[in-house]
Amino acid sequence: MNMQQIRKALSTELKRLETQRINVRTAMKALGDLPVGRGQPSTSSVTIRRKPKFTRAGLERIAAAQRARWAKVKAARVGAVRK
């Protein structure tokens, strides 16, 4: 392939991609006005609520409580096996 053929091929590919981009944007615009799923508004008009972040101390308290719960479960299993 010489340079002219490469340029022509790239130009053709660019035109094809631009047409595709226009089609995708048109479809997105059409979908943006429609309800999503079970009659819910589209995500473009809904604000997304971020999850609250836990502090390190809060995470440590949660982890300690979970370890305590598992210790209780494991102790009950060991007690049941020994009987």
C-alpha positions as CSV (number, residue, x, y, z in Angstrom):
1,M,0.0,0.0,0.0
2,N,1.3,3.4,-0.9
3,M,0.6,6.6,1.0
4,Q,-2.3,7.6,-1.2
5,Q,-4.1,4.4,-0.5
6,I,-3.5,4.6,3.2
7,R,-4.8,8.2,3.3
8,K,-7.9,7.2,1.3
9,A,-8.5,4.2,3.6
10,L,-8.2,6.4,6.7
11,S,-10.4,9.0,5.3
12,T,-13.1,6.4,4.5
13,E,-12.8,5.0,8.1
14,L,-13.1,8.4,9.6
15,K,-16.3,9.1,7.7
16,R,-17.7,5.8,8.8
17,L,-16.9,6.5,12.4
18,E,-18.3,10.0,12.3
19,T,-21.6,8.6,10.9
20,Q,-21.6,6.0,13.7
21,R,-21.0,8.7,16.3
22,I,-23.9,10.7,15.0
23,N,-26.2,7.6,15.1
24,V,-25.1,6.8,18.7
25,R,-25.7,10.4,19.9
26,T,-29.1,10.4,18.2
27,A,-30.1,7.1,19.9
28,M,-28.8,8.4,23.3
29,K,-30.8,11.6,22.9
30,A,-33.9,9.6,22.1
31,L,-33.4,7.2,25.0
32,G,-32.7,10.1,27.4
33,D,-36.4,11.3,27.1
34,L,-37.8,7.8,27.7
35,P,-38.5,6.2,31.1
36,V,-36.0,3.5,32.0
37,G,-37.0,0.0,33.2
38,R,-40.3,-0.1,35.1
39,G,-41.5,3.5,34.4
40,Q,-38.6,5.0,36.3
41,P,-37.2,8.3,35.0
42,S,-34.0,8.1,33.0
43,T,-30.7,8.3,34.9
44,S,-29.9,11.6,33.1
45,S,-32.5,13.4,35.2
46,V,-31.9,11.6,38.4
47,T,-29.3,12.8,40.8
48,I,-27.0,10.0,42.1
49,R,-26.7,9.8,45.9
50,R,-23.2,8.9,47.0
51,K,-22.8,6.4,49.8
52,P,-21.5,7.9,53.0
53,K,-17.9,7.0,53.8
54,F,-17.1,5.5,57.1
55,T,-14.3,6.8,59.3
56,R,-11.5,4.4,60.3
57,A,-12.8,4.3,63.8
58,G,-16.3,3.4,62.6
59,L,-14.9,0.7,60.4
60,E,-12.9,-0.8,63.3
61,R,-16.1,-0.8,65.5
62,I,-18.0,-2.6,62.8
63,A,-15.2,-5.1,62.2
64,A,-15.0,-5.8,66.0
65,A,-18.7,-6.3,66.3
66,Q,-18.6,-8.7,63.3
67,R,-15.7,-10.6,64.9
68,A,-17.7,-10.9,68.1
69,R,-20.7,-12.2,66.2
70,W,-18.6,-14.9,64.5
71,A,-16.9,-15.8,67.7
72,K,-20.3,-16.4,69.3
73,V,-21.4,-18.6,66.3
74,K,-18.1,-20.6,66.4
75,A,-18.4,-21.1,70.1
76,A,-21.9,-22.4,69.7
77,R,-20.7,-24.9,67.0
78,V,-17.8,-26.2,69.2
79,G,-20.2,-26.6,72.2
80,A,-22.7,-28.5,70.0
81,V,-20.0,-30.8,68.7
82,R,-18.6,-31.6,72.1
83,K,-21.9,-32.6,73.6
